């Protein structure tokens, strides 16, 4: 399935004009964690990139689409909106890395 890239509307500030941390103190409910988190968490949770649900969770409170378009390249947006791997796959990957770090065959 192709990943949607958010295009920057003409009236939105460019990356140089908008501070990336402008909404960091805003709080919203995280459906994945089950409690409230600041936008900064959502903006940086995926190896420094926003969570793939950032548009769904924040669209009612912030101009999040414009924010993403203004602050992230097309390649970064593709990484942001990639569907995460299934839980079992990520757990197996964590176990594999732990074994490697502990030098267990």
TORKOL-618178 format. One line per field, with one value per atom (N, C-alpha, C, CB): x, y, z; atom name. Coordinates in Angstrom, 3 decimals. Glycine has a CB too. Layout:
residues N
px [X,...]
py [Y,...]
pz [Z,...]
atom [CA,...]
//
This chain:
residues 105
px [0.851,0.000,0.900,-0.970,0.670,1.505,1.302,1.199,2.367,2.340,1.972,3.712,1.013,0.591,1.604,-0.809,1.987,2.893,2.083,4.081,2.248,1.503,2.204,1.383,1.478,2.026,1.782,1.400,2.731,2.670,1.808,4.065,0.704,-0.099,0.708,-1.391,0.382,1.141,1.177,0.559,0.124,0.053,0.816,-1.376,1.316,1.988,3.445,1.901,3.957,5.348,6.289,5.651,7.416,8.412,9.123,9.430,9.955,10.687,11.566,11.532,12.172,13.049,12.277,13.807,11.015,10.228,9.483,9.250,9.237,8.465,9.393,7.354,9.258,10.061,9.464,10.139,10.318,9.821,9.256,10.936,9.696,9.230,8.065,10.368,7.432,6.379,5.201,5.866,4.872,3.727,4.133,2.858,5.406,5.914,5.219,7.361,4.714,4.088,2.601,4.274,2.009,0.598,0.462,0.072,-0.633,-0.841,-2.069,-0.974,-1.966,-3.067,-3.045,-2.998,-4.177,-4.308,-3.702,-5.787,-2.825,-2.205,-2.978,-0.693,-3.597,-4.368,-3.469,-5.236,-2.232,-1.316,-0.805,-0.129,-0.545,-0.030,-1.124,0.937,-2.253,-3.374,-3.324,-3.451,-2.563,-2.513,-2.101,-1.516,-2.113,-1.773,-0.263,-2.349,0.142,1.558,1.694,2.165,2.853,3.078,3.330,4.270,3.050,3.267,4.726,2.874,5.646,7.066,7.295,7.938,6.627,6.765,6.313,5.949,5.150,4.593,5.483,3.169,6.109,6.945,8.288,7.175,8.730,10.078,10.146,10.903,9.031,8.992,9.600,7.578,9.602,10.027,11.429,9.013,12.428,13.817,13.961,14.333,13.335,13.409,12.340,14.737,11.530,10.425,9.097,10.469,8.037,6.728,6.145,5.764,5.257,4.478,3.633,3.577,3.381,2.581,1.126,2.629,0.683,-0.694,-0.815,-1.229,0.243,0.266,-0.873,1.595,-1.213,-2.308,-3.652,-2.360,-3.896,-5.165,-5.355,-5.245,-4.300,-4.413,-4.467,-3.263,-3.870,-3.709,-4.505,-2.287,-5.177,-5.818,-6.868,-6.455,-7.494,-8.524,-7.944,-9.441,-6.690,-6.105,-5.022,-5.537,-4.330,-3.208,-3.294,-1.863,-2.677,-2.590,-1.475,-2.326,-1.674,-0.620,-0.223,-1.065,-1.165,-0.825,0.152,-2.091,-0.138,0.743,2.082,0.080,2.055,3.277,4.187,2.940,3.617,4.400,4.973,3.532,4.141,4.592,5.705,3.426,5.630,6.609,7.929,6.037,7.890,9.075,9.755,8.713,9.143,9.723,9.746,8.950,10.843,10.994,10.043,12.473,9.930,9.077,9.576,9.036,10.895,11.448,11.132,12.968,11.267,10.939,9.457,11.318,8.611,7.171,6.842,6.392,7.531,7.305,7.655,8.135,8.754,9.141,8.135,10.544,7.655,6.684,5.430,6.320,4.907,3.604,3.662,2.871,4.848,4.950,4.210,6.447,3.511,2.825,3.865,1.808,3.727,4.695,4.585,4.484,5.683,5.651,4.788,7.090,4.251,3.420,4.202,2.900,3.491,4.114,5.050,3.044,4.634,5.463,6.788,4.718,6.761,7.990,8.921,7.667,8.352,9.206,9.765,8.421,8.974,9.473,10.608,8.338,10.460,11.519,12.795,11.054,12.643,13.797,14.498,13.358,13.734,14.308,15.067,13.205,14.496,15.159,16.448,14.224,16.402,17.578,18.700,17.218,18.363,19.371,19.924,18.770,19.052,19.500,20.476,18.291,20.165,21.057,22.403,20.411,22.356,23.581,24.422,23.251,23.799,24.515,25.086,23.586,24.425,24.895,25.792,23.707,26.077,26.896,26.337,28.318,25.016,24.359,24.050,23.055,24.443,24.198,22.745,24.925]
py [-1.168,0.000,1.235,-0.004,2.207,3.400,4.262,4.212,4.920,5.790,7.197,5.784,7.813,9.166,10.164,9.462,11.115,12.181,13.457,12.333,14.159,15.391,16.530,15.703,17.246,18.386,19.654,18.499,20.560,21.811,22.843,22.362,23.293,24.350,25.646,24.571,26.501,27.721,28.654,28.446,28.684,29.635,29.197,29.869,27.978,27.450,27.908,25.906,28.158,28.575,27.485,28.914,27.895,26.928,26.328,27.588,25.309,24.671,25.673,23.533,26.608,27.590,28.551,28.366,28.798,29.773,29.180,30.414,27.888,27.256,26.444,26.354,26.633,25.870,24.477,26.589,23.476,22.105,21.788,21.123,22.497,22.210,23.094,22.364,23.777,24.744,24.136,25.365,22.870,22.232,21.201,21.564,21.141,20.075,19.961,20.286,21.040,20.981,20.642,22.295,20.620,20.230,18.761,20.470,18.417,17.034,16.432,16.946,15.152,14.421,12.981,14.492,12.312,10.926,9.987,10.572,9.112,8.121,6.812,7.910,6.400,5.156,3.927,5.071,4.061,2.919,2.691,3.136,3.784,3.667,3.681,4.780,4.298,4.339,5.466,3.063,6.505,7.666,8.907,7.416,10.054,11.315,11.461,12.507,12.006,12.258,13.628,11.139,14.262,15.526,15.264,16.292,16.263,16.134,15.779,17.437,16.258,15.955,14.451,16.574,13.696,12.240,11.698,11.589,12.136,11.665,12.074,12.216,13.213,13.769,13.057,15.252,12.383,11.808,10.309,12.510,9.642,8.256,7.236,7.874,7.505,6.529,6.884,6.488,6.629,6.972,8.441,6.062,9.320,10.750,11.263,11.068,10.372,10.747,10.534,9.920,11.189,11.026,9.617,12.019,9.310,8.079,8.033,7.972,6.841,6.707,7.131,5.271,7.274,7.696,9.195,6.918,9.946,11.356,12.162,11.970,11.875,12.617,12.296,12.294,11.019,10.594,11.137,9.083,11.177,11.561,13.071,10.993,13.849,15.275,16.203,15.626,15.695,16.568,17.506,15.731,17.129,17.979,19.116,17.139,18.983,19.980,20.842,19.296,20.308,21.017,20.936,20.435,21.898,21.786,20.796,23.187,19.549,18.546,18.196,17.296,18.209,17.929,18.965,17.901,20.217,21.305,21.226,22.679,20.853,20.717,19.647,20.365,18.493,17.404,17.847,16.138,18.471,18.921,19.958,19.496,20.817,21.890,21.417,22.976,20.341,19.953,18.659,19.835,17.909,16.637,16.494,15.485,15.959,15.739,14.626,15.375,14.460,13.385,12.018,13.439,11.824,10.541,10.291,10.506,11.328,11.182,10.877,12.452,11.533,11.277,9.839,12.245,9.311,7.910,6.992,7.534,7.291,6.488,6.647,6.887,7.868,8.128,7.291,9.618,7.276,6.655,5.206,7.441,4.598,3.159,2.424,2.704,1.380,0.594,-0.153,-0.395,-0.138,-0.844,-2.353,-0.488,-3.034,-4.489,-5.072,-5.083,-6.265,-6.900,-7.080,-8.264,-7.104,-7.214,-8.413,-7.314,-9.557,-10.758,-10.565,-11.991,-9.922,-9.678,-8.746,-9.089,-7.702,-6.784,-7.461,-5.516,-8.312,-9.053,-9.997,-9.842,-10.687,-11.586,-10.809,-12.367,-9.632,-8.780,-8.325,-7.558,-7.965,-7.560,-8.715,-7.064,-9.907,-11.101,-11.385,-12.332,-11.272,-11.516,-10.535,-11.399,-9.248,-8.242,-8.494,-6.825,-8.895,-9.157,-10.337,-9.438,-11.388,-12.542,-12.145,-13.676,-11.341,-10.894,-10.062,-10.078,-9.168,-8.325,-9.134,-7.244,-10.236,-11.099,-12.217,-11.697,-12.241,-13.267,-14.672,-13.199,-14.821,-16.112,-16.595,-16.022,-17.823,-18.303,-18.520,-19.584]
pz [0.000,0.000,0.000,1.225,-0.894,-0.946,0.299,-2.209,0.688,1.865,1.423,2.610,2.114,1.779,2.309,2.346,1.478,1.873,1.969,0.869,3.074,3.303,2.564,4.831,1.737,1.009,1.807,-0.403,1.755,2.498,1.788,2.712,2.411,1.812,1.727,2.621,0.782,0.531,1.736,-0.650,2.561,3.665,4.919,4.018,4.940,6.121,6.132,6.158,7.325,7.479,6.983,8.945,6.448,5.997,7.199,5.039,6.969,8.043,8.786,7.498,8.070,8.698,9.587,7.640,9.281,10.009,11.207,9.079,11.189,12.252,13.155,11.660,14.452,15.397,15.548,16.771,15.489,15.565,16.949,15.219,17.970,19.321,19.773,20.279,18.855,19.177,19.955,17.903,19.720,20.377,21.437,19.339,21.775,22.649,24.002,22.878,24.545,25.871,25.828,26.575,24.646,24.515,24.906,23.052,25.585,25.994,25.329,27.504,25.007,24.403,24.870,22.876,24.711,25.147,24.108,25.394,24.559,23.675,23.792,24.027,22.689,22.697,22.782,21.452,22.359,22.429,23.860,21.476,24.589,25.953,27.010,26.227,26.675,27.604,28.622,28.317,28.330,29.228,28.429,30.412,29.098,28.436,28.293,29.218,27.156,26.878,26.220,25.965,26.364,25.668,24.181,26.296,23.369,21.930,21.625,21.212,22.458,22.230,22.168,23.338,23.038,23.010,21.658,24.152,21.204,19.933,18.757,19.736,18.886,17.815,17.702,18.049,18.755,18.752,19.031,19.754,19.214,19.688,18.719,19.967,17.458,16.442,15.937,15.254,16.761,16.434,16.017,15.313,16.789,16.506,15.554,15.947,15.028,14.137,14.862,12.812,14.383,15.018,14.876,14.437,15.795,15.773,14.497,17.036,13.987,12.766,12.973,12.271,14.222,14.510,14.794,15.693,14.597,14.984,14.352,14.598,13.115,12.466,13.108,10.964,13.379,13.975,15.384,14.001,16.153,17.559,17.788,18.320,16.901,17.173,16.267,17.070,15.257,14.271,14.865,13.207,15.980,16.582,17.421,17.439,17.836,18.732,18.094,19.922,17.097,16.486,14.959,16.982,14.270,12.810,12.435,12.160,12.838,12.776,11.335,13.504,10.420,9.021,8.487,8.149,8.745,8.308,9.034,8.556,10.305,11.091,10.480,12.558,10.151,9.549,8.215,9.362,7.395,6.081,6.188,5.296,7.189,7.342,7.936,8.203,8.709,9.466,9.035,10.868,8.113,7.715,6.200,8.338,5.698,4.252,3.799,3.895,2.483,1.949,2.409,0.403,2.415,2.865,4.338,2.641,5.157,6.574,6.762,7.345,5.974,6.071,5.695,5.171,4.713,4.339,5.500,3.091,6.198,7.365,8.502,7.849,8.695,9.762,9.568,9.809,8.344,8.102,7.645,7.091,7.683,7.445,8.562,7.369,8.219,9.239,10.065,8.597,11.378,12.219,12.021,13.701,12.342,12.218,13.337,12.264,13.120,14.150,15.454,13.653,16.576,17.900,18.002,18.972,17.489,17.610,16.878,17.054,15.733,14.979,15.742,13.603,16.351,17.103,18.358,17.488,19.007,20.170,19.791,20.820,18.668,18.203,17.885,16.965,17.315,17.007,18.285,16.184,19.299,20.589,21.222,21.545,21.180,21.732,20.979,21.665,19.672,18.845,19.202,17.351,19.350,19.707,21.108,19.625,22.038,23.405,23.436,24.324,22.683,22.616,22.007,21.795,20.969,20.310,21.275,19.040,22.014,22.975,24.140,23.509,24.472,25.568,25.056,26.322,23.750,23.104,23.315,23.627,23.193,23.302,21.885,24.179,21.539,20.151,19.810,19.923]
atom [N,CA,C,CB,N,CA,C,CB,N,CA,C,CB,N,CA,C,CB,N,CA,C,CB,N,CA,C,CB,N,CA,C,CB,N,CA,C,CB,N,CA,C,CB,N,CA,C,CB,N,CA,C,CB,N,CA,C,CB,N,CA,C,CB,N,CA,C,CB,N,CA,C,CB,N,CA,C,CB,N,CA,C,CB,N,CA,C,CB,N,CA,C,CB,N,CA,C,CB,N,CA,C,CB,N,CA,C,CB,N,CA,C,CB,N,CA,C,CB,N,CA,C,CB,N,CA,C,CB,N,CA,C,CB,N,CA,C,CB,N,CA,C,CB,N,CA,C,CB,N,CA,C,CB,N,CA,C,CB,N,CA,C,CB,N,CA,C,CB,N,CA,C,CB,N,CA,C,CB,N,CA,C,CB,N,CA,C,CB,N,CA,C,CB,N,CA,C,CB,N,CA,C,CB,N,CA,C,CB,N,CA,C,CB,N,CA,C,CB,N,CA,C,CB,N,CA,C,CB,N,CA,C,CB,N,CA,C,CB,N,CA,C,CB,N,CA,C,CB,N,CA,C,CB,N,CA,C,CB,N,CA,C,CB,N,CA,C,CB,N,CA,C,CB,N,CA,C,CB,N,CA,C,CB,N,CA,C,CB,N,CA,C,CB,N,CA,C,CB,N,CA,C,CB,N,CA,C,CB,N,CA,C,CB,N,CA,C,CB,N,CA,C,CB,N,CA,C,CB,N,CA,C,CB,N,CA,C,CB,N,CA,C,CB,N,CA,C,CB,N,CA,C,CB,N,CA,C,CB,N,CA,C,CB,N,CA,C,CB,N,CA,C,CB,N,CA,C,CB,N,CA,C,CB,N,CA,C,CB,N,CA,C,CB,N,CA,C,CB,N,CA,C,CB,N,CA,C,CB,N,CA,C,CB,N,CA,C,CB,N,CA,C,CB,N,CA,C,CB,N,CA,C,CB,N,CA,C,CB,N,CA,C,CB,N,CA,C,CB,N,CA,C,CB,N,CA,C,CB,N,CA,C,CB,N,CA,C,CB,N,CA,C,CB,N,CA,C,CB,N,CA,C,CB,N,CA,C,CB,N,CA,C,CB,N,CA,C,CB,N,CA,C,CB,N,CA,C,CB,N,CA,C,CB,N,CA,C,CB,N,CA,C,CB]
//
